Amino acid sequence: MPDFDMPMIAPQLQPDPSACNFDLDAALNSVVSLQSKVPENAYTAHVLGTERAGHGVVIGEKGLILTIGYLVVEAETIWLVDHSGAAVPGHVAGYDHETGFGLVQALGHTSAPAIPLGSAADLFEGDPIVVAGHGGRTGAIAGQVEEKREFAGYWEYLLDEAIFTTPAHPFWGGAALIGPQGTLCGIGSLYVQQNPEGGQTYDGNMIVPIDLLGPIIDDLQRFGRPQRPGRPWIGALTAESDNRIVVVSLWDDGPADQAGLQPGDLIVGIDKHPVSTLPELFRSMWALGESGVSVPLSVLRAGQLTDVIISSGNRADFYRTPQVH
């Protein structure tokens, strides 16, 4: 049986039930511990590892659990532990790389109750919230909404409005963002250090809004992925530096790797239009059409401007499909 010990939150950071206008302990009991194992030959293994651990949140009465997708993509083995200490296996019910959500179905009885779904639209800067990992109050932090704004991830990921919370939860993956009414408003994705324009640097968490789940949950449960056209994916990990986009690394044998894009290249344009930020790059690329479309990049390499034309792929097609035993 795997070890499910989680870091304990310092007592002064834990939520106070008397400060909540909902049943705090009932809401915290909806959070389960999640541990997954991924085959060594999985496409994401060299980046995300083969053993992953975090949290999930029960959102359905029959053991349907929402988590952050990187914990379960390509997973063959999943174990879940509820607030009573009972461990049950689970399997991947669905994954969506555009939102970052993953669904897991418990394959045995869990006593964790389903938490009601809320809306990130009801959250405002300064609102009190709880970011909860498994472990009841000792796994939860009382915090606040710091910002709601656009977020671009180097792995070709973009949210029009992510939620940023403080203080930072030390074990954030798949944690529940519980709003002032005791509802699930988002799922923890990242630790971030932010320096807002005109503001003070803070350490916090980036949370994926729960509102993104509604349009895709039926497809995730029925088909394992949303039934919308796939976005063009080139398989490049990029970063912004001095108003330029730098290629940091490439997915092995991905579209960009096959087309000859190289780490250190500076992407300065796409389809003859200049780009200088990750959101500009991603939106311009996705506007070209569905996955499979050619993505013409203008690249500075060793001071020379060159064109790199990439035949894009569908990211989901590169992942292993888990086998349910």
Protein Blocks (a to p, Z undefined) as FASTA:
>chain_A
ZZfbdcdddfklpccfklpccdfklmmmmpccddddddfkbmklmmnopbdcdddddfbf
nopacddfklmgopabdcdddfkopacddddfbdcfknopacdddfbdcfbdcdddddfk
lpcehiacddddehijmlcccdddfbdcddddfkopadfbdcddddddfblghpacddfk
opafbdcfbdcddddehiacddddddddfklmmmmmmmmmmnopacbdcdddehiacdde
ehiacdfbdcehiaklmnopaehiacfbeehiacfbfklmmmmmmmnocehiacddddde
ehiacddddddddfklmpccdddZZ
